[in-house]
Amino acid sequence: MRDKSLIALPVVFSFPETGFGGGVIAVSTFSFGKDSVGAKPSQASFGVTYTQNKQILVFFPFNVFFGNNKWYLNGDVGWYRYNYFYYGIGENRIPQEIFDVTFPRIKLLGARQVGRNNYVGVRYQYESYDVTKTVESGELASGKIAGSDFSRTSSLGVSVLRDTRDDVFYPRKGVFGEAYILPTSKIFGADREFTRIYADIAHYKSLSDKFVLATNYVTSFIIGDEVPFSQLSFIGGAKQMRGLYEGYFRDKNAAIVQAEARYEVWRFIGLVGFGAVGWMGDENQLLRLGKPKFTYGGGLRIATKKHLNLRIDYGFSPYEKGNLYATLGEAF
């Protein structure tokens, strides 16, 4: 290994669904000694948090390039005992319901370079979603929502990627995108069957030495009638449409367009402004284009080694009060 760095940060937070919480997150960046100097750097993180309501989150995400960029591994492995808010499916909003859930989650991608900037690989995802508590007389407690008590998804599919970024952690130009078809099947160990068709493409353009415009396009379409509510397409969260609670809107289909203006103010300090629009859809209407959802906001960036930024964002939407996000790495 060479060009190694390690950042360990204490975490303190408070959310309505969790109470106060805290923990630690460690982030390492590195390159393999056998790779050339120009090879893309890798990143791995590990975090553990515990909340006032006795919730536990253990997570291990990573992005690894090796063999002089010929191979790319991406993953997110974790175990969670947590609770979330549920607001209904589609355009029908219901009063906020909180539910408890325990689940392991595995997301893995292994890809081989084909040509200079393209990769082809295999993606695997697994989740055993055990809903342990719901609101009495609520929509989830009624049993009418698929997966409202338990669901097990196990998916295996083909993925294609394109990567022309000039930098992995803070791109100033280029494209990074992935598209995949991911069948969930009883053949792979799932308890139901459906297929997700997904694409996530980001584009970066330098407008000056210190000013970067980043845009992101995400689509998620689901085929099949057995998809649990936890696996529906959604908008909201720390990466997609900041300003909305993750999963505030969920349905079979979703499409998102978001943009971010990034400005390096002074040395390691930067500022950003962002905005996004998203649409939901189902089997009757692919996307309800006449019912867009909007979010917007701004944030602070504190650069560390190799420009792996500490990100502090505050997002707004017409549907909720504002949401604060504090993490490492850009949203896209």
N, C-alpha and C positions, 0 to 999 in steps of 0.2 A: 504494500500500500504506500501511496505518497500523497502529498497535498492534503493531508488529513486535518480536519478541524472538528471540534466537538463543542456544542453549545447546550448547556443545561439551564432550564428556566423554571422557577416556581410558578405555579398557576393558582390564582384565586378568582373565584367567580360567584355570581349569584343570579339564578334564574327563577321565575315563578314556579316552574315544575320541579325544581331541585332543591330550593333553599340555597344556603351557602355551600360551596365546595372548594376543594383545593387538591393539589398534587404536584407532579413534576413532569416535564417533557424534556427529553434529550434528543438533539438533532446532530447527526454526523454527516459531513460531506467528505468525499474521498475519491481517489482515482487508483486504478490498478497499476502496479509497478511495471508490468509488461506492456502496457499500452503507451502509445506515443504521447508527447506533450499536448498535442491538440485534441486528444480524445475527450469526449464529454464527461463531466464529473458525475458522480453518483451521490445519492442522498438516502439516508435511512433514519427513521425516527422511532422513538419508543416513549410511550406515556402511560401514566397511571393516575387516575383521579378518584376522589371519594367525596360524597356529598353529605350534607346534613340529614338527608332522608335515607341514608345507608345505601346509596347507589354506587356502583363501581363501574369504571370504564378502563379497560386495558386495550391499547391499540399499538400496532406496529406497521406503519406504512413505509414503503420504500420504492425508489426508482434507481435501477442499476444498469449502467452501460459497461460492457466489457468486450474484449477481443477487438480493440480499436473501433468501437461502435457497431460491430457486426451483430452483437446480441443485445437485446433489451429485455429486462425483467421489471415488471411493475406489480406491486401487490399492496394489499391492505388487509391485515389479519388482526382480529380483535375479539374480545369477549366483553359483553355488556350486561349489566343489571341496572335498568334505567326506567324512566317513564317519559312519555311524550304526550303532546296534545293532538287531538283529533278534531277536525272541523267539518267532516263530511266528504263526499265524493262528488266531483263535477261542480256545477254552478250552485248546487243546493247547499247553503251554509247551515250548519246546526250550532247550537250553543257549545262552547268549548267543552270537550271531554278529556280528562286525563286518564291514561292507562299505563299499567306497569308491564314490563316485558323483560325477559331474559333470553339472550341469544348469542351464539358465536357467529362470526361473519368471516368469510374467506373470499377474497377477490384476488385472482392471480392472472397475470399475462406473461407469456413467454413468446418473444418474436425474434425473427432472423432478418437481417438486412437483405433486401433484394434491390440491387441498384444502389445509387449513391445515397438517396434520402428516403427510401421507402422500406417498410418492414411488413412482413406477413407473419402471423402467429396464431396461437391458440389461447383463448380466454376461458377461465373456469371460475364459477361463483357458487358459493354455498351459504345457506343461512337456515338455521333452525329457530323459528320465531315463536316463542312460547309466551302468550299473553296471560299474565298471572292475576291481573286485577283490572276491572273496568268500572265505570260509573254505573251504579244501580239504575235501572230503567233507561239507560242511555242507548244510543244506536248500536254501539259495539256489543253491549250486553244482550241485545235482542237476538243475536245469532244470525241476523240477516246479511251481515257483511262477510264476504269470503275471507277466511283467515283470521277472524276476530277472536278465536281461541288458540289456534295453533296452525302453523304452516311450515313445511320444509321444502325449500327450493334448492335444486342442484342443477347447474347449467353448464353446458360445454358448447363452445362455438368458435367460429373463425373470425379473426380480426385483421384489419389492414391499417397501417399508420403511415403518415408522412411527416418528416421532421427536417425543416430547413432553418431552424432557429440559429442565430449567431451566439446565443448563450442559453443555457438550460434554466438558470434561476431567474434571470432578469433579461428577457429577450428585447432587443431593440429593432429587430427586423426578422422576417421569416414567417413560417407557418408551422404549427404543430396540430395534428388532427388524427383522430381515430374513428373508425366505423366498424361495427361488428354486428353479426347476427348471432343471437344467443338463445338456443332452445333450452327450456326447462322440461325435463322428462322423467318419468318413473324409471326409465332405463338407467339414468344417472343417479337414482336414489331419491328423487323428489316424490312428494305425495300428490302432485298435480302436474298439469302440462299446459304450457303456453310458450310463446316465442317473443323475444324483444328484438327490435331493429333499432340501432342506436348510432348516433354520430355526434362528435364533439370536435369542433374545429376552431382554433384560435389563430388570429393574424396580428402581426406586429409591424408597425411602421414608425420610423424616427422622423419627426417633424423638425427637430433641431438636435444639437448635441445633448440637450437635457430634457427634451420633450418627446415622449413616446405615446402613440395612440394604439391601444390594444382593443381588438374586437373579438367577440366569441359567439358562435352559433351552435346551438344544441337542439337535437331532436330525439325523441324517444317514442316509438310506436309499438304497441303490444297487440299480438294476434292470439286469440284464444279466450275462453270464457272462465277459466279456472284460476285467474290471477288473484292472489291475496291482496288485501288493501295495502300491506306493507311493501309490496313490489310494484304498485302502480307507478306510472310516471308522475313526477311532482315538480313543483317550482318552489323556490325559497331556500334559504340556508346561507352558509358562509361562502359558497362559490357560485351559486346560481340564483340570481335575483336577490341580492342582499337587501334587507329591509322587510322581507317576509319570513315568517317562521317556516322552517324546513317542513314541507308537506302541508302547508296551509291550504294549498290547492293541489288536489291529486285526481288523476283520471287515467284512462288507458293511454292517451296520447298527450304529448307536450312538445312545444317548440319555444325556444328562447333566443332572443338577440340581445346582446349586451355590449357596452362599450365603456372603456376607461381611459381617461387622460392622465398620464403619469409624468410628473415634473420633479426633477432633482433640484431642490432649492439650494442646498449648501452641504457640501461634503457628503456626510452619511444621512442627511435628512431629505425626505421627499414628501410631496403631497399628491393626492389623487382626487379626481372627481369621477363618478360613474353613474350610469343609468341603464335600465333594462326594460324590455317589454316581452311578455310571454303570452301564449295561448294554450288552452286545453282542448281536448277532443275525445271522442269515443267511437264506438262502432257505427253509430248513426251519422256522425259528422266528424270527419277526420280531424279538423281543427275549427273551433268556433272563432273565426277571424273577427267577427263583430263584437267579441267580448274580450278585448285585450286586458292584461294586467300590467301595472307599471310599478317600478321601484327606482329610487335614486339615492345618492348620498355622496359622502366624501371620506377621506381617511388620511392617516399619517403613516409614513414609512421610515423605518430606522434600519439602515443597511449594515449587515455584518460581513464577514469574510465571503468573498466570491459573490457579493450582492444577494445573498439569501436574506430577504427582508423580513424584519418584524413588522407585521401588518396589523394596524388598528383602524377599523372601519366603523362608520355609523350609517345605517341605511334607513330609508323611510319608504312608506307605501300608504295608499289611501285606505288600507284595510286594517292596519294594526298601528299601534304606537311604534316608535323607532326601535331598532335592534342594533346592539353593539357586538362587534366581532374582533377578537384579538387572537392572532395565531402567527405562525411562520410561513412564509411563502406567499406568492401572489395568488389571487383567486383563480386566474387562468393565464 
